Amino acid sequence: MRSRWSAPSLRLIYNEAMKLRSPLQRLFAGALLTFAIAGPSAAEDSVITPEQPSGIGGFFSQHCLECHGPDTAEADIRLDRIPLPTQPGPVAQTWTRVLEVIESGEMPPAGMERPKPDDIDRVLDELGTAFADSWQTPSTSLRRMNRREYENIVHDLLGIDAPLADVLPEDSSVQGFDNVSDGLSISAVLMERYLEAADTAFDATIRRIKPLPPATRRAEMMQVKDNIDAVKKKKGGVIEVDGSFVDFTPGWPPVRIDPAHPIEPGRYRCRVAVWPHNPNERTLAVALFVGPLFGPGTQTPIGVFDVTGTSSNPRIIEFTADMEAGETIHIRSRIWPEHVTWRDKKKEDRPGIGIAWAETYGPLDQSFPSAAQQRLFGDSPTIELVPAEGIYLRHRKGVKRHVVTSSDPRVDAARIIDKLARRAFRRPLRDEEVLPFVELAWDRLAAGRSFEQAVRAGVTAVLCSPQFLLLNENPTGNAPSPADRNRIDPFALASRLSYFLWSSMPDEELLKLASNDQLSDPKTFAATVDRMLADQRRERFVDNFTGQWLDLRDIEFTTPDKRMYPEFDPLLQVAMLSETRHFFRYLLDHDSSVLHFIDSDFTFLNERLARHYGIPGVKGHEEFRKVELPETSIRGGLLTQASILKVTANGTSTSPVLRGVWVQDRLLAQPLPPPPPGIPAVEPDIRGATTIRQQLAKHTEIGTCATCHRRIDPAGFALERFDAIGGQRQWYRAIGGGDPLPGKLPYAKGPDLDLAATLPDGRSFENFREFRACLLANEEAVARAIATKLLVYATGRPLSLADRATIDSIVESTRGHRWGLRSMIHAVTTSDLFWKP
């Protein structure tokens, strides 16, 4: 729920907290009080029934009251006495359902007189206006930044790349996104995590050890003892060919490059020489990662690369990466399909990846002090990086750890913290707003702490303060004048725009426009949006928006059963994600219609995914390219993309319920309530004895289930055309039953598919193509759904019935552009809700 407290109220509470005696108490109390009181409101809808507008009443009398009036009241809904909603609650939920069934044509039911389209449009417009007038919610929706936003802004602010998001707990999702105010509460535990993340960020700014001069460290594969031993003992089938280590699988044994390991942290230029062994008709690939050789730690993916060349002239893959001392390059073969090659040696020699050598060169960054330290501490002659205690390094002697000192600590501490706060808070500051953070550092100095410890206290306080963590805040802390109550502050607008498109803080150019109030100029504002969408930081928007809207973040949550789907491999999963993200970027860059999310005559493929889809003529795994789909292909649109089909399955089998619910929420923006308690889940029979349709028939016989299943099941049945990894099928695969298949396949033939179904509005379809055409028949519903998702993500606040008019205006303003994705983003950023304080 939205906060019941205004920004000025929160500011007063924070100011009172700052009067506490201990500086650390002031820090914690200010943040905890700010968020503890910003919880959900328990108030219910008004019990007063307002007089319904005559146009709406007449529509209901003609088309609705026969079933939902005083004589029948089906589903306990009486439209002759339902009040207009004043806030979220049961009344609003009922009205939401009423709008959905009218707009979709589900009601009035088949066989009854249908209202004219113009009458439907008119009554929906009138209802939107009525809801906006009756709704009673505070205009300001304070929220804290989520953990990914926190990591991004601290990276941009300090010039570091230390992982911080994983230090913070997962954020709750509301209306499909984790940047919505209602899901961003705070607790004492979370504040401790913020302090830990801020402390980690401060450490990352200082380079403690003077770097060695850059040097090349090289590993010839067949001169490394572990690789020689692996070949000798035939571990994993590895062999030596022309002095190269030939690997066949991405697993055991690991390719060892110990002589190339860096001996100290830094940024390194890495090179790996590879070539294809017995590729036959395949394009072989290799995946590269950087990270610890063994034990805990994150392996950072570098990419998937095509393997070309010969043993005498291998392909040299080059990249740069940050590496810790002793970390390695992980080289993993990506050969598809692996399961064919060694089972029938008479048919084909086993393909593998020949690895000749690997090397690292660095550290490339020789700056000492580091660039991040110079950004934070400045280039003052009173500040030095001086050696302190000695430390042990295996490969170096006489190494000392360095610390930051100052000959004028009070002045330098004040300067550093003042400069940081004015950038971190994303708006102009009064001196008295910065003073508490400076005083915190001065208190540390007075207590005998070092200069670095004092600055650390001030920096971490800034990075954990409400002024830093809160968004949508009234910057002045004062109540706005009546003339400004409906006009967002320019700096809050700049932040809202940057958190939408960059998931981070505004840059200097954006803040400059805010300071001059130039964002109120339509041409300047539109040019700013285009500039931001051309910036590399927009990739955060692509990843975060698609990751949540389409559930792409869940791609690794399930692992397909190896017996049911032996053709699945990691190379396919990487390709799944790449297709969807390339597709989204293309629509964004070319302002292509959001209707392409439902159907398109193109997609983006590499060789692995093209083979999976049965589309010929695509060579190479490394490069994704736009491919015009053959007319005979069923592919096109999100619902045929393997990433979507995988995240809507459980790894072993598909579920029409999961996929039907996904379509209702993600593509139609009509989320369904959870199932009633005590209703068992439907578990597909992988033995092939019964079909999922037969099992779901039991659910549709239960009255409390039938209403939702009429909406869920048709889309789910249509999507049964695709299996759990996005492959096309005509029948289900079965294990432990079914009809045997020729060859050595680990599964059998199960029941045939039955895709036919009837939509709630009475339209029927026989197959997936016809179902997709039914979705496209209501273009405005699709455009409205995408606009809704963008608006929730952009504003960081939950949408209600009162916001329907804003969504309508976005859809209408982009109609002339065929609802282009970029045009829709522009419309979202110029909407009343985006500019609302």
C-alpha positions in Angstrom: 0.0 0.0 0.0 1.1 3.6 -0.5 2.7 5.5 2.4 0.2 7.4 4.5 2.8 10.0 5.3 3.9 13.0 3.2 7.5 13.9 2.5 7.3 16.9 4.9 6.1 14.6 7.7 8.9 12.1 7.1 11.4 15.0 7.1 10.2 16.3 10.5 10.5 12.8 12.0 14.0 12.5 10.6 15.0 15.9 11.9 13.8 14.9 15.4 15.8 11.7 15.1 18.9 13.7 14.3 18.7 15.4 17.7 19.6 12.1 19.4 22.9 12.1 21.2 24.8 9.4 19.4 25.7 10.0 15.7 25.1 6.3 15.0 21.8 6.5 16.8 20.8 9.4 14.6 21.7 7.5 11.5 19.7 4.4 12.4 16.8 6.2 14.0 16.3 8.5 11.0 16.2 5.7 8.5 14.1 3.3 10.6 11.5 5.9 11.7 11.2 7.1 8.1 10.3 3.6 6.8 8.6 2.1 9.8 5.8 4.6 9.7 5.4 4.4 5.9 3.5 1.1 6.1 0.2 0.1 4.5 -3.1 1.7 5.4 -5.8 -0.5 6.8 -8.6 1.8 5.9 -11.5 0.3 3.9 -13.6 1.6 1.1 -16.3 4.1 1.8 -19.7 2.6 2.8 -21.5 5.5 1.2 -22.9 4.6 -2.2 -22.6 7.6 -4.5 -25.1 8.2 -7.2 -24.0 6.4 -10.4 -23.6 8.5 -13.5 -26.7 8.2 -15.7 -24.8 6.8 -18.7 -23.3 4.0 -16.7 -26.6 3.2 -15.0 -28.4 3.0 -18.3 -25.8 0.6 -19.7 -26.0 -1.6 -16.7 -29.8 -1.6 -16.8 -29.8 -2.8 -20.4 -27.0 -5.3 -20.4 -26.2 -6.3 -16.8 -28.9 -6.1 -14.2 -30.8 -9.1 -15.4 -28.1 -11.3 -14.0 -26.4 -8.9 -11.5 -29.4 -7.0 -10.1 -31.8 -7.3 -7.1 -33.5 -10.5 -8.4 -30.4 -12.7 -9.1 -27.1 -11.1 -8.1 -25.0 -13.8 -9.7 -21.5 -14.2 -8.1 -22.9 -12.0 -5.3 -22.5 -8.9 -7.5 -25.3 -6.3 -7.7 -24.4 -3.6 -10.2 -27.5 -1.5 -9.1 -26.0 -0.7 -5.7 -22.2 -1.2 -5.9 -20.4 1.9 -4.7 -17.6 3.6 -6.6 -14.2 2.6 -5.2 -12.3 5.1 -3.0 -9.2 3.1 -2.5 -7.8 -0.5 -2.9 -10.0 -3.2 -1.5 -12.8 -5.6 -2.2 -14.9 -3.0 -4.0 -12.0 -2.0 -6.3 -11.4 -5.7 -7.0 -15.0 -6.2 -8.0 -14.9 -3.1 -10.3 -11.7 -4.3 -11.9 -13.3 -7.6 -12.8 -16.4 -5.8 -14.1 -14.2 -3.7 -16.4 -12.3 -6.7 -17.6 -15.3 -8.7 -18.6 -17.0 -5.8 -20.4 -13.8 -4.8 -22.3 -12.9 -8.4 -23.3 -16.5 -9.2 -24.4 -16.8 -12.0 -21.8 -19.9 -10.3 -20.5 -22.8 -10.2 -21.4 -22.4 -13.9 -22.0 -22.9 -15.6 -25.3 -26.5 -15.8 -26.4 -27.5 -12.4 -24.9 -27.7 -9.1 -26.6 -24.3 -7.6 -27.2 -23.6 -3.9 -26.6 -22.3 -1.9 -29.5 -18.5 -1.2 -29.5 -19.2 2.6 -29.3 -21.3 2.0 -26.2 -18.6 -0.1 -24.6 -16.0 2.6 -25.3 -18.3 5.3 -23.9 -19.1 3.5 -20.7 -15.5 2.6 -20.1 -14.5 6.2 -20.5 -17.2 7.4 -18.1 -16.2 4.8 -15.6 -12.5 5.9 -15.8 -13.5 9.5 -15.1 -15.8 8.4 -12.2 -13.0 6.3 -10.6 -10.5 9.2 -10.9 -13.0 11.5 -9.2 -13.9 9.1 -6.4 -10.4 7.8 -5.6 -8.9 8.9 -2.3 -5.2 8.3 -2.0 -2.2 10.5 -1.2 -0.5 12.0 -4.2 3.0 11.3 -3.1 4.3 7.7 -3.2 7.6 7.6 -1.4 9.7 4.5 -2.0 13.2 3.4 -1.3 15.4 2.3 -4.1 15.6 -1.5 -4.6 18.8 -3.5 -4.3 19.8 -3.4 -8.0 19.2 0.4 -8.1 21.3 0.7 -5.0 24.2 -1.2 -6.6 23.9 0.8 -9.8 23.9 4.2 -8.1 26.8 3.4 -5.8 28.8 2.1 -8.8 28.0 5.3 -10.8 28.6 7.5 -7.8 32.0 6.1 -6.6 33.3 4.6 -9.9 33.6 1.0 -8.5 32.2 -2.3 -9.6 32.2 -4.3 -6.4 29.1 -6.6 -6.1 26.6 -5.0 -3.7 23.2 -6.3 -4.7 23.9 -9.8 -3.3 24.6 -8.2 0.1 21.0 -7.0 0.3 18.0 -9.2 0.6 15.6 -9.8 -2.3 13.0 -7.1 -2.8 9.3 -7.9 -2.8 7.4 -7.7 -6.1 4.1 -5.8 -6.4 2.1 -5.8 -9.7 5.0 -7.7 -11.2 7.9 -5.4 -10.4 10.4 -5.0 -7.5 10.6 -1.2 -7.7 7.0 -0.5 -6.6 6.6 1.4 -3.3 4.2 -1.0 -1.7 6.9 -3.8 -1.7 9.8 -1.8 -0.5 9.6 -1.8 3.3 12.6 -1.6 5.6 13.7 -3.2 8.8 16.6 -3.2 11.3 18.1 -6.2 9.5 17.9 -4.4 6.1 19.6 -1.3 7.6 22.4 -3.6 8.8 22.7 -4.9 5.3 22.8 -1.4 3.9 25.6 -0.5 6.3 27.5 -3.7 5.1 27.0 -2.8 1.5 28.1 0.8 2.0 31.2 -0.4 3.9 32.1 -2.7 1.1 31.7 0.1 -1.4 34.0 2.4 0.6 36.7 -0.3 0.7 36.4 -0.8 -3.1 37.4 2.8 -3.7 40.9 2.4 -2.2 43.7 0.4 -3.8 45.7 -0.9 -0.9 48.7 -2.4 -2.7 50.9 -0.7 -5.3 50.5 -2.7 -8.5 53.3 -4.6 -10.1 54.3 -3.5 -13.6 52.1 -5.2 -16.2 53.4 -8.6 -17.3 52.2 -11.5 -19.4 51.5 -14.9 -17.7 51.0 -17.7 -20.2 49.9 -21.3 -19.9 50.7 -23.8 -22.7 47.9 -26.4 -22.1 50.0 -29.5 -22.5 52.8 -28.2 -20.3 50.4 -28.0 -17.3 50.8 -31.0 -15.0 47.0 -31.4 -14.3 46.2 -31.4 -18.0 48.9 -33.9 -18.7 47.6 -36.1 -15.9 44.0 -35.8 -17.2 45.0 -37.0 -20.7 47.1 -39.8 -19.3 44.3 -41.1 -17.2 41.6 -40.4 -19.9 39.5 -38.2 -17.5 36.3 -37.3 -19.2 37.7 -38.6 -22.5 40.1 -35.7 -22.9 43.0 -36.3 -25.4 46.0 -34.5 -26.8 46.1 -33.5 -30.4 48.9 -31.5 -32.0 50.1 -30.2 -28.6 46.6 -29.0 -27.7 44.3 -30.2 -24.8 41.1 -31.4 -26.5 38.0 -31.2 -24.3 34.6 -32.7 -25.1 32.3 -31.6 -22.3 31.8 -28.5 -20.2 32.2 -30.5 -17.0 35.0 -32.6 -15.5 37.9 -32.4 -15.7 38.4 -28.6 -15.6 40.9 -27.1 -18.0 43.8 -25.9 -15.9 45.8 -22.8 -16.8 47.6 -22.3 -13.5 50.7 -20.5 -14.9 48.4 -17.8 -16.3 46.7 -17.0 -13.0 47.1 -13.4 -11.9 49.2 -13.0 -8.7 47.4 -9.8 -7.6 44.0 -8.1 -8.2 43.5 -5.9 -11.2 42.1 -5.6 -14.7 43.7 -8.0 -17.2 43.7 -8.5 -20.9 43.0 -12.2 -21.4 43.6 -14.4 -24.5 42.6 -18.0 -25.3 43.6 -20.0 -28.4 41.0 -22.6 -29.5 40.3 -24.6 -32.6 37.6 -27.2 -33.6 38.4 -30.9 -33.4 36.3 -33.1 -35.8 33.5 -30.5 -36.1 31.9 -32.4 -38.9 28.8 -30.3 -40.0 28.7 -28.5 -36.7 29.7 -25.1 -35.6 31.4 -25.6 -32.2 31.4 -23.1 -29.5 33.2 -22.3 -26.2 31.9 -20.5 -23.1 34.3 -18.4 -21.1 34.0 -17.3 -17.5 36.3 -15.7 -14.9 36.3 -16.6 -11.3 37.7 -18.8 -8.5 39.0 -22.2 -9.6 37.4 -24.0 -6.7 35.3 -23.2 -3.7 32.8 -20.4 -3.1 32.7 -17.3 -5.3 30.9 -16.0 -8.4 32.0 -17.0 -11.9 31.5 -14.0 -14.1 30.3 -14.9 -17.7 32.4 -13.4 -20.5 30.5 -14.8 -23.5 29.9 -17.7 -25.9 32.3 -17.7 -28.9 32.4 -19.7 -32.1 35.5 -22.0 -32.3 37.2 -21.7 -35.7 40.6 -22.2 -37.3 43.0 -25.1 -37.1 45.5 -26.5 -34.6 48.3 -24.7 -36.4 46.2 -21.5 -36.8 43.7 -21.3 -33.9 41.2 -18.6 -33.2 42.4 -16.2 -30.5 39.6 -14.9 -28.3 40.6 -11.7 -26.5 38.8 -9.9 -23.7 39.5 -7.8 -20.6 38.2 -8.6 -17.1 38.7 -7.8 -13.5 40.4 -10.7 -11.7 41.5 -11.4 -8.2 44.8 -13.0 -7.3 44.7 -16.7 -8.2 41.4 -16.5 -10.2 41.3 -18.3 -13.5 39.7 -18.3 -16.9 37.1 -21.1 -17.1 37.0 -22.7 -20.5 33.9 -24.8 -21.2 33.1 -26.7 -24.3 29.7 -26.0 -25.8 29.1 -28.8 -28.3 25.6 -29.6 -29.6 24.3 -32.2 -29.5 26.7 -33.8 -27.2 24.7 -37.0 -26.7 25.0 -38.1 -30.3 28.7 -38.3 -30.8 30.0 -41.2 -28.8 27.0 -43.5 -28.9 27.5 -44.3 -32.6 31.2 -44.0 -33.3 30.7 -45.6 -36.8 28.5 -42.7 -37.7 30.6 -39.8 -36.6 33.9 -39.0 -34.8 33.4 -37.2 -31.5 33.7 -33.4 -31.9 35.7 -31.5 -29.3 37.4 -28.2 -28.6 41.2 -28.0 -29.0 42.7 -25.5 -26.5 46.3 -24.6 -27.3 47.1 -21.9 -24.7 45.8 -19.1 -22.5 47.4 -16.0 -21.2 46.7 -12.9 -19.0 48.4 -9.5 -19.3 48.2 -6.9 -16.5 47.3 -5.4 -14.3 46.3 -2.9 -16.9 45.2 -0.2 -14.4 48.4 1.2 -13.0 46.9 4.2 -11.2 47.9 4.5 -7.6 45.9 5.9 -5.9 43.0 4.3 -7.8 40.7 6.4 -10.0 37.9 5.7 -7.6 39.9 7.0 -4.6 40.7 10.2 -6.5 37.0 10.6 -7.3 36.0 10.3 -3.7 38.9 11.9 -1.8 39.8 14.4 -4.4 43.2 15.6 -5.5 44.2 17.6 -2.4 47.9 18.1 -1.5 46.9 17.4 2.1 45.8 13.8 1.3 48.3 11.0 0.9 48.2 7.3 0.4 50.9 6.0 2.7 52.3 2.6 3.5 51.2 1.0 6.8 51.6 -2.5 8.1 53.3 -5.2 6.0 51.2 -8.1 4.6 52.1 -11.5 3.3 51.8 -12.3 -0.4 52.9 -15.6 -1.8 54.6 -14.1 -4.9 55.9 -10.8 -3.5 58.1 -9.8 -0.6 58.2 -6.6 1.4 54.6 -5.6 0.4 52.9 -3.1 2.6 49.2 -2.2 2.9 48.4 1.5 2.2 46.0 3.8 4.0 44.7 7.2 3.3 45.9 10.0 5.6 45.4 13.8 5.8 47.4 16.6 7.3 44.2 18.6 7.7 41.7 15.9 8.6 38.7 18.1 9.7 38.8 20.3 6.6 39.3 17.3 4.2 36.6 15.2 5.8 34.1 18.0 5.6 35.0 18.6 1.9 34.8 15.0 0.9 31.5 14.3 2.6 29.9 17.6 1.4 30.9 16.8 -2.2 29.6 13.3 -2.0 26.3 14.2 -0.3 25.5 16.9 -2.9 26.0 14.3 -5.7 24.4 11.4 -3.9 21.2 13.2 -2.9 20.5 14.2 -6.6 19.5 17.8 -5.8 20.8 21.1 -4.4 21.4 21.0 -0.6 21.4 23.5 2.1 24.5 23.5 4.3 22.5 22.4 7.4 21.4 19.3 5.5 25.0 18.2 5.0 26.2 19.2 8.5 25.0 16.0 10.4 27.1 13.8 8.2 30.1 16.0 8.5 29.7 16.1 12.3 29.6 12.3 12.3 33.1 12.2 10.8 34.3 14.9 13.2 33.0 12.9 16.1 35.1 10.0 15.0 38.2 12.2 14.7 37.5 13.6 18.2 37.3 10.0 19.5 40.8 9.3 18.2 39.9 7.4 15.1 42.0 7.7 12.0 41.2 10.0 9.1 40.2 7.1 6.9 37.9 5.7 9.6 36.3 9.1 10.1 35.6 9.5 6.4 34.3 6.0 6.2 31.7 6.8 8.9 30.5 9.9 7.0 30.4 8.1 3.6 28.5 5.1 4.9 26.0 7.4 6.7 25.4 9.2 3.4 24.9 5.9 1.6 22.4 4.7 4.2 20.5 7.9 4.8 16.8 8.5 4.0 17.8 11.3 1.6 19.8 8.8 -0.4 17.5 5.8 -0.2 14.2 7.6 -0.7 12.8 8.4 -4.1 9.8 10.6 -5.1 10.7 12.9 -2.2 9.8 16.5 -1.9 13.4 17.9 -2.0 12.7 21.0 0.1 11.0 19.2 2.9 8.4 21.9 3.0 4.8 21.7 2.1 4.4 22.7 -1.6 2.4 25.8 -2.4 -1.1 25.3 -3.9 0.2 26.2 -7.3 2.9 23.5 -7.2 0.9 20.6 -5.7 0.3 19.1 -9.1 3.8 19.8 -10.5 6.7 17.5 -9.7 9.9 19.1 -8.6 12.4 19.2 -11.5 15.0 17.2 -9.5 12.5 14.6 -8.5 11.5 14.4 -12.2 15.1 13.9 -13.2 15.5 11.1 -10.7 12.3 9.5 -11.8 13.4 9.5 -15.4 16.8 8.2 -14.7 15.5 5.4 -12.4 13.1 4.4 -15.1 15.5 4.2 -18.0 18.9 3.7 -16.3 18.0 2.2 -12.9 20.4 4.7 -11.4 21.0 8.4 -10.6 20.7 11.2 -13.0 23.9 12.2 -14.8 25.3 15.8 -14.7 23.6 16.8 -17.9 20.2 15.7 -16.6 20.7 17.5 -13.3 21.8 20.6 -15.2 18.5 20.6 -17.1 16.7 20.2 -13.8 18.5 23.0 -12.2 17.5 25.3 -15.1 14.0 23.9 -15.1 14.5 23.0 -18.8 12.8 19.6 -18.5 9.4 21.4 -18.6 10.1 22.2 -22.2 8.5 19.4 -24.3 11.2 19.4 -27.0 14.0 19.3 -24.5 12.3 16.6 -22.5 11.7 14.4 -25.6 15.4 14.9 -26.7 16.5 13.9 -23.2 14.5 10.7 -23.3 16.0 9.8 -26.7 19.5 10.6 -25.4 19.0 8.3 -22.4 17.7 5.5 -24.6 20.8 5.8 -26.7 23.1 5.5 -23.7 24.6 2.2 -22.8 23.0 2.4 -19.4 19.6 1.7 -21.0 20.7 -1.9 -21.0 19.7 -1.9 -17.3 16.2 -1.0 -18.3 16.2 -3.8 -20.9 17.4 -6.4 -18.4 15.3 -5.3 -15.4 12.1 -4.6 -17.3 12.1 -7.8 -19.4 13.6 -9.8 -16.5 10.5 -9.0 -14.4 7.7 -8.4 -17.0 8.6 -11.7 -18.8 10.0 -13.6 -15.8 13.4 -14.0 -17.6 15.1 -13.8 -14.2 13.6 -17.3 -13.5 15.2 -18.9 -16.5 17.6 -20.9 -14.4 15.1 -21.9 -11.7 14.3 -25.2 -13.4 16.5 -27.7 -15.0 14.9 -29.8 -17.8 14.7 -33.5 -17.1 17.6 -35.2 -19.0 15.4 -38.2 -19.9 12.5 -36.2 -21.1 14.6 -33.5 -22.9 18.1 -34.9 -23.7 18.6 -32.3 -26.4 18.7 -29.4 -23.9 22.1 -27.9 -23.1 23.5 -24.7 -21.6 24.1 -23.3 -25.1 20.4 -23.5 -25.8 19.5 -21.7 -22.5 21.9 -18.8 -23.3 20.4 -18.5 -26.7 16.9 -18.4 -25.3 17.6 -15.3 -23.3 19.5 -13.6 -26.1 16.7 -14.0 -28.5 14.1 -12.3 -26.3 16.5 -9.4 -25.3 17.6 -8.8 -28.9 13.9 -8.8 -29.9 13.0 -6.2 -27.3 15.9 -4.0 -28.1 15.0 -4.1 -31.8 11.4 -2.9 -31.1 12.8 -0.2 -28.8 15.4 1.1 -31.3 13.1 1.0 -34.3 9.9 2.1 -32.5 8.2 -1.1 -33.8 4.7 -1.9 -32.7 4.1 -3.6 -29.4 1.7 -5.9 -31.3 4.9 -7.7 -32.4 5.0 -9.1 -28.9 2.0 -11.1 -29.9 3.0 -12.0 -33.5 5.9 -11.0 -35.8 7.4 -12.2 -39.0 10.9 -12.0 -37.7 13.0 -12.9 -34.7 16.7 -13.1 -33.6 18.5 -16.4 -33.8 21.9 -18.0 -33.7 22.7 -21.5 -35.0 21.8 -23.4 -31.9 18.4 -21.8 -31.5 17.6 -21.9 -35.2 18.2 -25.7 -35.2 16.0 -26.0 -32.2 13.2 -24.1 -34.1 13.8 -26.0 -37.3 14.8 -22.9 -39.3 17.6 -23.5 -41.8 20.4 -21.3 -43.0 21.7 -19.8 -39.7 25.4 -20.5 -39.0 27.3 -19.6 -35.8 26.5 -19.5 -32.1 28.3 -16.3 -31.2 26.3 -13.8 -33.3 22.6 -13.2 -33.1 21.0 -11.9 -36.3 17.6 -10.8 -37.4 15.9 -13.6 -39.3 12.8 -13.3 -41.4 10.7 -16.3 -40.5 9.4 -18.6 -43.2 5.7 -18.4 -43.9 5.4 -22.1 -42.8 7.0 -21.3 -39.4 4.8 -21.1 -36.4 7.3 -18.9 -34.7 6.9 -15.2 -34.1 6.1 -13.1 -31.0 6.9 -13.8 -27.4 4.6 -16.8 -27.0 6.8 -18.8 -29.4 10.1 -17.9 -27.9 11.8 -20.6 -26.0 12.7 -18.4 -23.0 9.0 -17.7 -22.3 8.1 -21.3 -22.8 10.7 -22.5 -20.4 10.0 -20.0 -17.6 6.3 -21.0 -17.8 7.1 -24.7 -17.4 8.5 -26.7 -14.5 11.4 -28.4 -16.3 9.8 -31.8 -16.6 6.4 -30.9 -18.1 4.2 -28.1 -19.2 1.1 -26.7 -17.4 -1.8 -25.0 -19.1 -2.6 -23.3 -15.8 0.8 -21.7 -15.4 0.9 -20.6 -19.0 -2.6 -19.4 -19.0 -2.1 -17.3 -15.9 1.1 -15.9 -17.4 -0.8 -14.8 -20.6 -3.6 -13.2 -18.5 -1.1 -11.2 -16.4 1.9 -10.4 -18.6 0.3 -9.9 -22.0 -3.3 -8.8 -21.1 -2.5 -7.1 -17.7 -5.4 -8.9 -16.1 -3.9 -10.8 -13.1 -6.0 -13.5 -11.5 -6.5 -14.1 -7.8 -4.8 -17.1 -6.2 -6.7 -20.4 -6.2 -9.1 -21.1 -3.3 -7.5 -22.9 -0.3 -7.6 -26.6 -0.4 -7.6 -27.0 -4.2 -4.9 -29.5 -5.2 -2.3 -28.6 -7.8 -2.5 -30.3 -11.2 0.5 -32.6 -11.7 0.9 -33.7 -15.3 1.1 -37.5 -15.7 4.6 -38.0 -17.3 3.7 -41.7 -17.7 1.3 -40.8 -20.5 -1.8 -42.4 -19.0 -3.9 -39.2 -18.8 -3.7 -35.8 -20.5 -3.5 -32.5 -18.7 -6.9 -31.6 -20.2 -8.5 -34.6 -18.6 -7.1 -33.6 -15.2 -8.1 -30.0 -15.6 -11.7 -31.1 -16.3 -12.0 -31.9 -12.6 -11.2 -28.3 -11.7 -13.7 -26.8 -14.1 -16.4 -28.8 -12.4 -15.7 -26.9 -9.1 -17.8 -23.7 -9.0 -15.1 -21.6 -7.3 -12.6 -22.7 -9.9 -14.7 -22.6 -13.1 -14.8 -18.8 -13.4 -11.0 -18.3 -13.5 -10.4 -21.5 -15.5 -12.6 -20.2 -18.3 -10.0 -17.4 -18.7 -6.9 -19.5 -17.9 -7.4 -22.7 -19.8 -7.8 -21.6 -23.4 -4.5 -19.8 -23.6 -2.8 -22.7 -21.7 -4.3 -25.3 -24.1 -3.1 -23.4 -27.1 0.4 -23.2 -25.7 0.6 -26.9 -25.3 1.8 -26.8 -28.9 5.2 -26.2 -27.3 7.1 -28.4 -24.8 9.0 -27.3 -21.7 12.0 -26.1 -23.6 10.1 -24.4 -26.4 10.2 -27.2 -29.0 7.2 -27.9 -31.2 5.3 -31.1 -30.7 2.3 -33.1 -31.9 2.2 -35.4 -28.9 3.4 -35.6 -25.3 6.6 -37.3 -24.3 6.2 -40.0 -21.7 8.5 -41.9 -19.3 7.6 -45.3 -17.9 4.7 -45.7 -20.3 3.5 -44.7 -23.8 4.5 -46.2 -27.2 8.1 -47.0 -27.9 9.9 -44.8 -30.5 12.7 -45.9 -32.9 16.3 -45.3 -31.9 17.7 -45.0 -28.4 15.5 -42.1 -27.2 15.0 -42.2 -23.4 11.3 -41.3 -23.7 8.2 -42.8 -25.4 5.3 -41.4 -27.3 2.5 -40.2 -25.1 -1.0 -38.9 -25.9 -1.7 -36.6 -28.9 -2.3 -32.9 -28.3 -5.7 -31.4 -28.1 -5.4 -27.6 -28.5 -9.0 -26.6 -29.3 -10.8 -24.4 -26.8 -13.4 -21.7 -26.5 -12.5 -18.2 -25.1 -14.8 -16.6 -22.5 -16.3 -14.3 -25.1 -17.5 -17.3 -27.1 -14.8 -17.4 -29.9 -13.3 -20.8 -30.6 -10.0 -21.9 -32.0 -8.5 -25.2 -33.1 -4.8 -24.6 -32.9 -2.1 -22.1 -31.7 -2.2 -20.0 -34.8 -5.9 -19.4 -34.5 -5.5 -18.5 -30.8 -2.8 -16.0 -31.6 -5.1 -14.4 -34.1 -7.7 -14.1 -31.4 -5.3 -12.2 -29.2 -4.4 -9.8 -32.1 -8.1 -9.2 -32.9 -8.2 -6.8 -29.9 -5.2 -4.6 -30.6 -6.1 -2.0 -28.1 -6.2 -4.6 -25.3 -2.6 -5.6 -26.1 -1.5 -1.9 -26.3 -3.2 -1.2 -23.0 -1.5 -4.1 -21.3 2.0 -3.0 -22.4 1.3 0.6 -21.4 0.1 -0.6 -18.0 3.3 -2.6 -17.4 5.5 0.3 -18.5 3.6 2.8 -16.3 4.0 0.6 -13.2 7.7 0.2 -13.7 8.3 3.8 -14.7 6.5 5.4 -11.7 7.3 2.9 -9.0 3.8 3.0 -7.7 0.9 0.5 -8.0 -1.8 1.4 -10.4 -5.4 1.6 -9.5 -8.8 2.0 -11.2 -8.2 5.8 -10.8 -5.3 5.6 -13.2 -7.3 4.1 -16.1 -7.7 7.5 -17.8 -3.9 7.9 -17.8 -3.5 4.5 -19.5 -6.2 5.4 -22.0 -4.3 8.6 -22.9 -1.1 6.7 -23.4 -2.8 4.2 -25.7 -4.6 6.9 -27.7 -1.5 9.1 -28.1 0.5 6.3 -29.6 -2.2 5.0 -31.9 -0.8 6.9 -34.8 2.6 5.2 -34.4 0.9 1.7 -34.3 1.7 1.7 -30.6 5.5 1.7 -31.2 7.5 0.7 -28.1 9.7 3.8 -28.1 6.6 6.1 -28.7 4.9 4.4 -25.8 7.9 5.1 -23.5 7.7 8.7 -24.5 4.0 8.8 -23.8 4.6 7.2 -20.4 7.2 9.8 -19.5 4.9 12.7 -20.5 1.8 11.2 -18.8 0.0 12.9 -15.9 0.9 10.1 -13.5 4.7 10.3 -14.4 4.6 14.0 -13.6 2.5 13.7 -10.5 4.3 14.7 -7.3 
